[in-house]
């Protein structure tokens, strides 16, 4: 996830929360038919599920794995790829020959993890 994607998701959470609030207020202030009330409840549940999904990807750090130009790999825990790169730069510098390969940063997958760990055996 990039900074732009995370910021967009956080804005979406705020917008959906506001819509839920408005829909709930509308239900309290207006007498809705049973069908209409059910539709509004369905919309609210849908928005809440989307908020939960967005929170799960924006509020938890991801493990970003990367390679070094000279060989080897390491990882950084961060919310975004930009943050992971910044952390790596602070730790390892910006060495042109030995530093991190900035294009290799990615969220680690199970297969990626298994492949990298197999190098130790």
The first five atom37 places (N, CA, C, CB, O) and aatype in JSON, in Angstrom:
{
  "aatype": [20, 20, 20, 20, 20, 20, 20, 20, 20, 20, 20, 20, 20, 20, 20, 20, 20, 20, 20, 20, 20, 20, 20, 20, 20, 20, 20, 20, 20, 20, 20, 20, 20, 20, 20, 20, 20, 20, 20, 20, 20, 20, 20, 20, 20, 20, 20, 20, 20, 20, 20, 20, 20, 20, 20, 20, 20, 20, 20, 20, 20, 20, 20, 20, 20, 20, 20, 20, 20, 20, 20, 20, 20, 20, 20, 20, 20, 20, 20, 20, 20, 20, 20, 20, 20, 20, 20, 20, 20, 20, 20, 20, 20, 20, 20, 20, 20, 20, 20, 20, 20, 20, 20, 20, 20, 20, 20, 20, 20, 20, 20, 20, 20, 20, 20, 20, 20, 20, 20, 20, 20],
  "atom_mask": [
    [1, 1, 1, 1, 1],
    [1, 1, 1, 1, 1],
    [1, 1, 1, 1, 1],
    [1, 1, 1, 1, 1],
    [1, 1, 1, 1, 1],
    [1, 1, 1, 1, 1],
    [1, 1, 1, 1, 1],
    [1, 1, 1, 1, 1],
    [1, 1, 1, 1, 1],
    [1, 1, 1, 1, 1],
    [1, 1, 1, 1, 1],
    [1, 1, 1, 1, 1],
    [1, 1, 1, 1, 1],
    [1, 1, 1, 1, 1],
    [1, 1, 1, 1, 1],
    [1, 1, 1, 1, 1],
    [1, 1, 1, 1, 1],
    [1, 1, 1, 1, 1],
    [1, 1, 1, 1, 1],
    [1, 1, 1, 1, 1],
    [1, 1, 1, 1, 1],
    [1, 1, 1, 1, 1],
    [1, 1, 1, 1, 1],
    [1, 1, 1, 1, 1],
    [1, 1, 1, 1, 1],
    [1, 1, 1, 1, 1],
    [1, 1, 1, 1, 1],
    [1, 1, 1, 1, 1],
    [1, 1, 1, 1, 1],
    [1, 1, 1, 1, 1],
    [1, 1, 1, 1, 1],
    [1, 1, 1, 1, 1],
    [1, 1, 1, 1, 1],
    [1, 1, 1, 1, 1],
    [1, 1, 1, 1, 1],
    [1, 1, 1, 1, 1],
    [1, 1, 1, 1, 1],
    [1, 1, 1, 1, 1],
    [1, 1, 1, 1, 1],
    [1, 1, 1, 1, 1],
    [1, 1, 1, 1, 1],
    [1, 1, 1, 1, 1],
    [1, 1, 1, 1, 1],
    [1, 1, 1, 1, 1],
    [1, 1, 1, 1, 1],
    [1, 1, 1, 1, 1],
    [1, 1, 1, 1, 1],
    [1, 1, 1, 1, 1],
    [1, 1, 1, 1, 1],
    [1, 1, 1, 1, 1],
    [1, 1, 1, 1, 1],
    [1, 1, 1, 1, 1],
    [1, 1, 1, 1, 1],
    [1, 1, 1, 1, 1],
    [1, 1, 1, 1, 1],
    [1, 1, 1, 1, 1],
    [1, 1, 1, 1, 1],
    [1, 1, 1, 1, 1],
    [1, 1, 1, 1, 1],
    [1, 1, 1, 1, 1],
    [1, 1, 1, 1, 1],
    [1, 1, 1, 1, 1],
    [1, 1, 1, 1, 1],
    [1, 1, 1, 1, 1],
    [1, 1, 1, 1, 1],
    [1, 1, 1, 1, 1],
    [1, 1, 1, 1, 1],
    [1, 1, 1, 1, 1],
    [1, 1, 1, 1, 1],
    [1, 1, 1, 1, 1],
    [1, 1, 1, 1, 1],
    [1, 1, 1, 1, 1],
    [1, 1, 1, 1, 1],
    [1, 1, 1, 1, 1],
    [1, 1, 1, 1, 1],
    [1, 1, 1, 1, 1],
    [1, 1, 1, 1, 1],
    [1, 1, 1, 1, 1],
    [1, 1, 1, 1, 1],
    [1, 1, 1, 1, 1],
    [1, 1, 1, 1, 1],
    [1, 1, 1, 1, 1],
    [1, 1, 1, 1, 1],
    [1, 1, 1, 1, 1],
    [1, 1, 1, 1, 1],
    [1, 1, 1, 1, 1],
    [1, 1, 1, 1, 1],
    [1, 1, 1, 1, 1],
    [1, 1, 1, 1, 1],
    [1, 1, 1, 1, 1],
    [1, 1, 1, 1, 1],
    [1, 1, 1, 1, 1],
    [1, 1, 1, 1, 1],
    [1, 1, 1, 1, 1],
    [1, 1, 1, 1, 1],
    [1, 1, 1, 1, 1],
    [1, 1, 1, 1, 1],
    [1, 1, 1, 1, 1],
    [1, 1, 1, 1, 1],
    [1, 1, 1, 1, 1],
    [1, 1, 1, 1, 1],
    [1, 1, 1, 1, 1],
    [1, 1, 1, 1, 1],
    [1, 1, 1, 1, 1],
    [1, 1, 1, 1, 1],
    [1, 1, 1, 1, 1],
    [1, 1, 1, 1, 1],
    [1, 1, 1, 1, 1],
    [1, 1, 1, 1, 1],
    [1, 1, 1, 1, 1],
    [1, 1, 1, 1, 1],
    [1, 1, 1, 1, 1],
    [1, 1, 1, 1, 1],
    [1, 1, 1, 1, 1],
    [1, 1, 1, 1, 1],
    [1, 1, 1, 1, 1],
    [1, 1, 1, 1, 1],
    [1, 1, 1, 1, 1],
    [1, 1, 1, 1, 1],
    [1, 1, 1, 1, 1],
    [1, 1, 1, 1, 1]
  ],
  "atom_positions": [
    [[0.84, -1.17, 0.0], [0.0, 0.0, 0.0], [0.9, 1.24, 0.0], [-0.96, -0.01, 1.22], [1.9, 1.32, 0.71]],
    [[0.51, 2.19, -0.81], [1.25, 3.44, -0.87], [0.61, 4.47, 0.05], [1.3, 3.97, -2.33], [-0.5, 4.26, 0.56]],
    [[1.32, 5.58, 0.27], [0.77, 6.67, 1.09], [-0.55, 7.18, 0.5], [1.78, 7.84, 1.2], [-1.5, 7.43, 1.23]],
    [[-0.59, 7.33, -0.82], [-1.79, 7.83, -1.49], [-2.96, 6.87, -1.28], [-1.53, 8.04, -3.01], [-4.08, 7.3, -1.01]],
    [[-2.71, 5.56, -1.42], [-3.76, 4.58, -1.22], [-4.25, 4.57, 0.22], [-3.26, 3.19, -1.61], [-5.46, 4.47, 0.47]],
    [[-3.33, 4.67, 1.17], [-3.71, 4.68, 2.58], [-4.53, 5.93, 2.9], [-2.47, 4.62, 3.49], [-5.56, 5.84, 3.57]],
    [[-4.08, 7.07, 2.42], [-4.82, 8.32, 2.66], [-6.22, 8.25, 2.05], [-4.04, 9.51, 2.07], [-7.18, 8.72, 2.66]],
    [[-6.33, 7.68, 0.88], [-7.63, 7.53, 0.23], [-8.55, 6.62, 1.06], [-7.46, 6.96, -1.19], [-9.73, 6.91, 1.22]],
    [[-8.0, 5.53, 1.57], [-8.79, 4.61, 2.38], [-9.23, 5.27, 3.68], [-7.98, 3.34, 2.69], [-10.37, 5.08, 4.12]],
    [[-8.36, 6.05, 4.31], [-8.72, 6.75, 5.54], [-9.83, 7.77, 5.29], [-7.49, 7.44, 6.15], [-10.74, 7.93, 6.11]],
    [[-9.76, 8.47, 4.16], [-10.83, 9.42, 3.8], [-12.15, 8.69, 3.56], [-10.44, 10.24, 2.55], [-13.22, 9.19, 3.93]],
    [[-12.06, 7.51, 2.94], [-13.26, 6.72, 2.67], [-13.91, 6.26, 3.98], [-12.92, 5.49, 1.79], [-15.13, 6.25, 4.1]],
    [[-13.09, 5.89, 4.97], [-13.62, 5.5, 6.28], [-14.4, 6.65, 6.88], [-12.47, 5.06, 7.22], [-15.5, 6.45, 7.39]],
    [[-13.84, 7.86, 6.83], [-14.53, 9.03, 7.39], [-15.85, 9.3, 6.67], [-13.63, 10.28, 7.3], [-16.86, 9.59, 7.3]],
    [[-15.82, 9.19, 5.33], [-17.02, 9.47, 4.56], [-18.12, 8.44, 4.85], [-16.69, 9.48, 3.06], [-19.28, 8.8, 5.0]],
    [[-17.74, 7.16, 4.92], [-18.73, 6.13, 5.21], [-19.28, 6.28, 6.62], [-18.13, 4.73, 5.03], [-20.47, 6.05, 6.85]],
    [[-18.44, 6.65, 7.57], [-18.9, 6.86, 8.95], [-19.91, 8.0, 9.01], [-17.7, 7.17, 9.88], [-20.92, 7.91, 9.71]],
    [[-19.64, 9.07, 8.27], [-20.57, 10.2, 8.21], [-21.9, 9.77, 7.59], [-19.97, 11.36, 7.41], [-22.96, 10.15, 8.07]],
    [[-21.83, 8.97, 6.54], [-23.07, 8.5, 5.89], [-23.88, 7.62, 6.84], [-22.74, 7.72, 4.61], [-25.1, 7.72, 6.89]],
    [[-23.19, 6.75, 7.59], [-23.89, 5.91, 8.57], [-24.6, 6.78, 9.59], [-22.91, 4.94, 9.27], [-25.76, 6.55, 9.91]],
    [[-23.9, 7.78, 10.08], [-24.49, 8.69, 11.06], [-25.73, 9.38, 10.49], [-23.45, 9.75, 11.5], [-26.76, 9.47, 11.15]],
    [[-25.62, 9.85, 9.27], [-26.76, 10.54, 8.64], [-27.93, 9.59, 8.42], [-26.34, 11.16, 7.3], [-29.09, 9.96, 8.64]],
    [[-27.65, 8.37, 7.98], [-28.72, 7.39, 7.76], [-29.41, 7.03, 9.08], [-28.16, 6.12, 7.1], [-30.63, 6.92, 9.13]],
    [[-28.62, 6.85, 10.13], [-29.2, 6.53, 11.43], [-30.06, 7.69, 11.93], [-28.1, 6.2, 12.45], [-31.13, 7.47, 12.49]],
    [[-29.6, 8.91, 11.74], [-30.38, 10.1, 12.13], [-31.67, 10.16, 11.33], [-29.55, 11.39, 11.92], [-32.73, 10.47, 11.87]],
    [[-31.58, 9.87, 10.04], [-32.76, 9.88, 9.18], [-33.78, 8.85, 9.67], [-32.37, 9.59, 7.72], [-34.98, 9.13, 9.7]],
    [[-33.31, 7.68, 10.06], [-34.22, 6.63, 10.54], [-34.92, 7.05, 11.83], [-33.46, 5.32, 10.77], [-36.08, 6.71, 12.05]],
    [[-34.22, 7.79, 12.67], [-34.8, 8.25, 13.93], [-35.83, 9.36, 13.68], [-33.7, 8.75, 14.89], [-36.89, 9.38, 14.3]],
    [[-35.51, 10.28, 12.77], [-36.34, 11.47, 12.56], [-37.51, 11.28, 11.61], [-35.49, 12.57, 12.06], [-38.45, 12.08, 11.63]],
    [[-37.48, 10.25, 10.79], [-38.55, 10.04, 9.8], [-39.14, 8.65, 9.98], [-38.02, 10.21, 8.35], [-38.44, 7.68, 10.27]],
    [[-40.44, 8.58, 9.81], [-41.09, 7.28, 9.88], [-40.94, 6.61, 8.52], [-42.61, 7.43, 10.29], [-41.52, 7.04, 7.52]],
    [[-40.16, 5.53, 8.5], [-39.9, 4.82, 7.26], [-40.76, 3.57, 7.19], [-38.41, 4.46, 7.13], [-41.07, 2.95, 8.21]],
    [[-41.13, 3.21, 5.98], [-41.85, 1.95, 5.81], [-40.91, 0.8, 6.18], [-42.38, 1.79, 4.34], [-39.69, 0.98, 6.25]],
    [[-41.48, -0.36, 6.42], [-40.66, -1.52, 6.82], [-39.64, -1.85, 5.73], [-41.56, -2.74, 7.1], [-38.49, -2.17, 6.02]],
    [[-40.08, -1.79, 4.47], [-39.17, -2.09, 3.36], [-38.04, -1.06, 3.28], [-39.94, -2.13, 2.03], [-36.88, -1.41, 3.07]],
    [[-38.4, 0.19, 3.45], [-37.4, 1.24, 3.37], [-36.42, 1.14, 4.55], [-38.07, 2.63, 3.36], [-35.21, 1.3, 4.37]],
    [[-36.93, 0.86, 5.73], [-36.08, 0.7, 6.92], [-35.13, -0.48, 6.73], [-36.94, 0.5, 8.19], [-33.97, -0.41, 7.13]],
    [[-35.61, -1.55, 6.12], [-34.76, -2.71, 5.85], [-33.66, -2.34, 4.86], [-35.6, -3.89, 5.31], [-32.51, -2.72, 5.05]],
    [[-34.01, -1.6, 3.82], [-33.01, -1.16, 2.85], [-31.94, -0.28, 3.5], [-33.68, -0.4, 1.71], [-30.75, -0.44, 3.24]],
    [[-32.37, 0.63, 4.35], [-31.43, 1.51, 5.04], [-30.52, 0.68, 5.96], [-32.18, 2.6, 5.85], [-29.31, 0.91, 6.01]],
    [[-31.1, -0.28, 6.68], [-30.29, -1.16, 7.53], [-29.27, -1.95, 6.72], [-31.19, -2.11, 8.31], [-28.13, -2.13, 7.14]],
    [[-29.69, -2.43, 5.55], [-28.76, -3.16, 4.67], [-27.6, -2.26, 4.23], [-29.51, -3.71, 3.44], [-26.45, -2.69, 4.19]],
    [[-27.92, -1.03, 3.89], [-26.88, -0.07, 3.47], [-25.91, 0.19, 4.63], [-27.52, 1.26, 2.99], [-24.7, 0.21, 4.44]],
    [[-26.45, 0.39, 5.81], [-25.6, 0.64, 6.98], [-24.69, -0.55, 7.24], [-26.47, 0.93, 8.23], [-23.5, -0.37, 7.49]],
    [[-25.23, -1.77, 7.18], [-24.4, -2.97, 7.38], [-23.31, -3.07, 6.31], [-25.28, -4.24, 7.35], [-22.17, -3.42, 6.62]],
    [[-23.66, -2.76, 5.08], [-22.69, -2.79, 3.99], [-21.56, -1.77, 4.23], [-23.39, -2.51, 2.64], [-20.38, -2.08, 4.06]],
    [[-21.94, -0.57, 4.64], [-20.94, 0.46, 4.94], [-20.04, 0.03, 6.1], [-21.63, 1.8, 5.28], [-18.83, 0.24, 6.06]],
    [[-20.64, -0.57, 7.13], [-19.85, -1.02, 8.28], [-18.86, -2.12, 7.89], [-20.77, -1.53, 9.39], [-17.72, -2.13, 8.37]],
    [[-19.28, -3.03, 7.03], [-18.35, -4.08, 6.55], [-17.2, -3.46, 5.77], [-19.1, -5.11, 5.65], [-16.05, -3.88, 5.9]],
    [[-17.51, -2.46, 4.95], [-16.46, -1.79, 4.18], [-15.51, -1.04, 5.11], [-17.09, -0.82, 3.15], [-14.29, -1.04, 4.88]],
    [[-16.03, -0.4, 6.13], [-15.18, 0.28, 7.11], [-14.25, -0.73, 7.78], [-16.04, 1.02, 8.16], [-13.06, -0.47, 7.93]],
    [[-14.79, -1.88, 8.19], [-13.96, -2.91, 8.83], [-12.84, -3.36, 7.9], [-14.83, -4.12, 9.23], [-11.7, -3.54, 8.34]],
    [[-13.16, -3.55, 6.63], [-12.15, -3.96, 5.65], [-11.07, -2.9, 5.51], [-12.8, -4.24, 4.29], [-9.88, -3.22, 5.5]],
    [[-11.48, -1.66, 5.4], [-10.51, -0.57, 5.24], [-9.67, -0.37, 6.49], [-11.24, 0.73, 4.89], [-8.47, -0.1, 6.39]],
    [[-10.28, -0.51, 7.65], [-9.52, -0.39, 8.9], [-8.47, -1.49, 8.96], [-10.46, -0.47, 10.14], [-7.33, -1.25, 9.38]],
    [[-8.83, -2.7, 8.55], [-7.88, -3.82, 8.63], [-6.65, -3.6, 7.74], [-8.56, -5.12, 8.25], [-5.57, -4.1, 8.05]],
    [[-6.81, -2.87, 6.65], [-5.64, -2.65, 5.78], [-4.92, -1.34, 6.05], [-6.07, -2.68, 4.35], [-3.8, -1.14, 5.58]],
    [[-5.56, -0.42, 6.81], [-4.9, 0.86, 7.08], [-4.34, 0.98, 8.48], [-5.86, 1.97, 6.84], [-3.41, 1.76, 8.7]],
    [[-4.87, 0.25, 9.42], [-4.48, 0.43, 10.81], [-3.48, -0.62, 11.3], [-5.7, 0.39, 11.68], [-3.08, -0.6, 12.46]],
    [[-3.09, -1.53, 10.44], [-2.13, -2.56, 10.83], [-0.9, -2.45, 9.92], [-2.76, -3.97, 10.74], [-1.01, -2.28, 8.71]],
    [[0.25, -2.57, 10.54], [1.48, -2.52, 9.76], [1.65, -3.82, 8.98], [2.7, -2.27, 10.67], [1.21, -4.88, 9.4]],
    [[2.3, -3.7, 7.85], [2.6, -4.84, 6.99], [4.11, -5.07, 7.0], [2.08, -4.6, 5.54], [4.89, -4.15, 7.23]],
    [[4.49, -6.3, 6.75], [5.92, -6.6, 6.65], [6.32, -6.45, 5.18], [6.25, -8.05, 7.19], [5.86, -7.2, 4.31]],
    [[7.18, -5.48, 4.92], [7.7, -5.25, 3.58], [9.09, -5.88, 3.52], [7.75, -3.72, 3.24], [9.97, -5.54, 4.3]],
    [[9.27, -6.78, 2.59], [10.57, -7.42, 2.4], [11.27, -6.72, 1.24], [10.42, -8.96, 2.12], [10.62, -6.2, 0.33]],
    [[12.6, -6.7, 1.28], [13.36, -6.07, 0.2], [14.71, -6.75, 0.07], [13.53, -4.56, 0.44], [15.17, -7.42, 0.99]],
    [[15.31, -6.56, -1.07], [16.63, -7.12, -1.35], [17.68, -6.02, -1.24], [16.67, -7.78, -2.75], [17.38, -4.83, -1.4]],
    [[18.9, -6.44, -0.97], [20.03, -5.53, -1.03], [20.69, -5.67, -2.4], [21.05, -5.83, 0.12], [20.67, -6.75, -2.99]],
    [[21.26, -4.6, -2.88], [21.92, -4.61, -4.19], [23.06, -5.62, -4.23], [22.45, -3.21, -4.53], [23.33, -6.23, -5.26]],
    [[23.73, -5.8, -3.1], [24.88, -6.7, -3.04], [24.47, -8.14, -2.73], [25.87, -6.22, -2.01], [25.33, -9.01, -2.63]],
    [[23.18, -8.39, -2.57], [22.69, -9.72, -2.22], [22.12, -9.71, -0.82], [23.8, -10.76, -2.33], [22.45, -8.84, -0.01]],
    [[21.29, -10.65, -0.53], [20.65, -10.73, 0.77], [19.34, -9.97, 0.81], [21.58, -10.21, 1.83], [18.95, -9.33, -0.17]],
    [[18.68, -10.04, 1.93], [17.37, -9.41, 2.07], [17.14, -9.05, 3.53], [16.26, -10.34, 1.56], [17.88, -9.47, 4.42]],
    [[16.12, -8.26, 3.76], [15.68, -7.91, 5.1], [14.24, -7.44, 4.98], [16.61, -6.82, 5.75], [13.66, -7.47, 3.9]],
    [[13.68, -6.99, 6.09], [12.29, -6.52, 6.04], [12.1, -5.38, 7.02], [11.3, -7.67, 6.35], [12.88, -5.18, 7.95]],
    [[11.04, -4.63, 6.78], [10.62, -3.52, 7.63], [9.12, -3.62, 7.83], [11.02, -2.13, 7.01], [8.38, -3.95, 6.9]],
    [[8.67, -3.34, 9.05], [7.25, -3.27, 9.35], [6.8, -1.82, 9.21], [6.93, -3.82, 10.77], [7.38, -0.92, 9.83]],
    [[5.78, -1.58, 8.38], [5.33, -0.22, 8.11], [3.89, -0.24, 7.59], [6.26, 0.48, 7.1], [3.38, -1.28, 7.18]],
    [[3.26, 0.94, 7.62], [1.91, 1.07, 7.06], [1.96, 1.14, 5.54], [1.22, 2.31, 7.63], [1.06, 0.64, 4.86]],
    [[2.99, 1.77, 5.01], [3.08, 1.99, 3.55], [4.47, 1.66, 3.05], [2.71, 3.46, 3.2], [5.43, 1.56, 3.83]],
    [[4.57, 1.5, 1.74], [5.86, 1.2, 1.13], [6.83, 2.37, 1.3], [5.67, 0.87, -0.36], [8.03, 2.16, 1.47]],
    [[6.31, 3.58, 1.25], [7.17, 4.75, 1.43], [7.77, 4.77, 2.83], [6.38, 6.05, 1.17], [8.95, 5.07, 3.01]],
    [[6.96, 4.44, 3.81], [7.44, 4.4, 5.19], [8.49, 3.3, 5.36], [6.26, 4.17, 6.17], [9.49, 3.5, 6.05]],
    [[8.26, 2.13, 4.74], [9.24, 1.03, 4.82], [10.56, 1.45, 4.19], [8.68, -0.23, 4.11], [11.63, 1.16, 4.72]],
    [[10.49, 2.12, 3.05], [11.72, 2.58, 2.39], [12.47, 3.61, 3.25], [11.39, 3.19, 1.01], [13.69, 3.57, 3.34]],
    [[11.73, 4.51, 3.87], [12.35, 5.51, 4.74], [13.05, 4.85, 5.93], [11.3, 6.52, 5.23], [14.17, 5.22, 6.28]],
    [[12.39, 3.88, 6.55], [12.99, 3.16, 7.67], [14.27, 2.44, 7.24], [11.99, 2.16, 8.25], [15.27, 2.47, 7.95]],
    [[14.23, 1.81, 6.07], [15.41, 1.1, 5.56], [16.53, 2.09, 5.26], [15.07, 0.29, 4.3], [17.7, 1.81, 5.52]],
    [[16.17, 3.23, 4.71], [17.18, 4.24, 4.41], [17.86, 4.72, 5.69], [16.55, 5.42, 3.66], [19.07, 4.91, 5.72]],
    [[17.07, 4.91, 6.75], [17.63, 5.34, 8.03], [18.57, 4.29, 8.62], [16.5, 5.64, 9.01], [19.57, 4.63, 9.25]],
    [[18.25, 3.01, 8.42], [19.07, 1.92, 8.98], [20.3, 1.62, 8.13], [18.23, 0.67, 9.12], [21.39, 1.42, 8.66]],
    [[20.11, 1.58, 6.81], [21.16, 1.07, 5.92], [21.77, 2.12, 5.01], [20.61, -0.02, 5.09], [22.72, 1.84, 4.28]],
    [[21.25, 3.31, 5.05], [21.77, 4.37, 4.2], [21.28, 4.24, 2.77], [23.27, 4.37, 4.23], [20.38, 3.45, 2.47]],
    [[21.88, 5.02, 1.92], [21.48, 5.05, 0.51], [22.66, 4.6, -0.35], [21.02, 6.48, 0.1], [22.87, 5.11, -1.45]],
    [[23.41, 3.63, 0.17], [24.59, 3.16, -0.55], [24.26, 2.73, -1.97], [25.21, 2.01, 0.19], [23.36, 1.93, -2.2]],
    [[25.0, 3.26, -2.91], [24.72, 2.96, -4.31], [25.05, 1.51, -4.66], [25.5, 3.89, -5.21], [24.41, 0.92, -5.53]],
    [[26.05, 0.94, -4.01], [26.45, -0.43, -4.34], [25.95, -1.45, -3.33], [27.94, -0.51, -4.45], [25.67, -2.59, -3.7]],
    [[25.85, -1.07, -2.07], [25.54, -2.04, -1.02], [24.17, -1.84, -0.38], [26.58, -1.97, 0.03], [23.69, -2.73, 0.33]],
    [[23.54, -0.73, -0.61], [22.28, -0.42, 0.06], [21.11, -1.22, -0.48], [21.99, 1.04, -0.07], [21.26, -2.06, -1.36]],
    [[19.93, -0.95, 0.07], [18.71, -1.63, -0.39], [18.4, -1.33, -1.86], [17.53, -1.22, 0.47], [18.67, -0.24, -2.37]],
    [[17.84, -2.32, -2.52], [17.33, -2.13, -3.88], [15.92, -1.56, -3.71], [17.33, -3.5, -4.73], [14.99, -2.29, -3.37]],
    [[15.77, -0.27, -3.95], [14.51, 0.42, -3.67], [13.35, -0.1, -4.5], [14.68, 1.91, -3.91], [12.19, 0.08, -4.12]],
    [[13.63, -0.74, -5.63], [12.56, -1.26, -6.47], [12.07, -2.64, -6.0], [13.03, -1.35, -7.91], [11.08, -3.15, -6.52]],
    [[12.76, -3.24, -5.03], [12.41, -4.61, -4.63], [11.44, -4.65, -3.43], [13.68, -5.38, -4.29], [11.05, -5.74, -3.03]],
    [[11.05, -3.53, -2.87], [10.17, -3.52, -1.7], [8.79, -4.05, -2.08], [10.05, -2.11, -1.12], [8.2, -3.65, -3.08]],
    [[8.3, -4.97, -1.25], [6.98, -5.56, -1.48], [6.46, -6.13, -0.17], [7.04, -6.66, -2.58], [7.24, -6.45, 0.72]],
    [[5.14, -6.25, -0.06], [4.55, -6.9, 1.11], [4.83, -8.38, 0.97], [3.0, -6.61, 1.23], [4.58, -8.99, -0.07]],
    [[5.34, -8.94, 2.04], [5.74, -10.34, 1.99], [4.5, -11.24, 1.92], [6.61, -10.7, 3.21], [3.51, -11.01, 2.62]],
    [[4.58, -12.24, 1.08], [3.53, -13.26, 0.99], [4.04, -14.53, 1.65], [3.12, -13.53, -0.5], [5.23, -14.64, 1.96]],
    [[3.16, -15.47, 1.87], [3.57, -16.74, 2.47], [4.62, -17.44, 1.59], [2.35, -17.67, 2.68], [5.61, -17.95, 2.1]],
    [[4.38, -17.45, 0.28], [5.33, -18.09, -0.64], [6.68, -17.37, -0.62], [4.77, -18.11, -2.08], [7.73, -18.02, -0.63]],
    [[6.64, -16.06, -0.59], [7.86, -15.26, -0.51], [8.63, -15.6, 0.77], [7.52, -13.75, -0.55], [9.85, -15.8, 0.75]],
    [[7.9, -15.66, 1.88], [8.51, -15.98, 3.17], [9.17, -17.36, 3.13], [7.45, -15.92, 4.29], [10.31, -17.52, 3.55]],
    [[8.45, -18.35, 2.63], [8.99, -19.71, 2.54], [10.26, -19.74, 1.69], [7.95, -20.67, 1.97], [11.23, -20.4, 2.05]],
    [[10.25, -19.04, 0.59], [11.41, -18.99, -0.3], [12.6, -18.35, 0.4], [11.06, -18.22, -1.58], [13.72, -18.86, 0.32]],
    [[12.38, -17.23, 1.08], [13.47, -16.53, 1.75], [14.03, -17.33, 2.93], [12.99, -15.16, 2.23], [15.24, -17.37, 3.13]],
    [[13.16, -17.96, 3.69], [13.6, -18.75, 4.83], [14.36, -19.99, 4.36], [12.4, -19.17, 5.71], [15.28, -20.45, 5.05]],
    [[14.0, -20.52, 3.2], [14.7, -21.72, 2.7], [16.18, -21.45, 2.43], [14.03, -22.23, 1.42], [16.98, -22.38, 2.37]],
    [[16.55, -20.2, 2.28], [17.96, -19.85, 2.06], [18.81, -20.14, 3.29], [18.08, -18.37, 1.68], [20.04, -20.24, 3.19]],
    [[18.17, -20.27, 4.46], [18.92, -20.53, 5.7], [19.18, -22.02, 5.92], [18.16, -19.97, 6.9], [19.97, -22.37, 6.79]],
    [[18.55, -22.89, 5.17], [18.7, -24.33, 5.37], [19.73, -24.92, 4.44], [17.39, -25.04, 5.18], [19.98, -26.13, 4.48]]
  ]
}
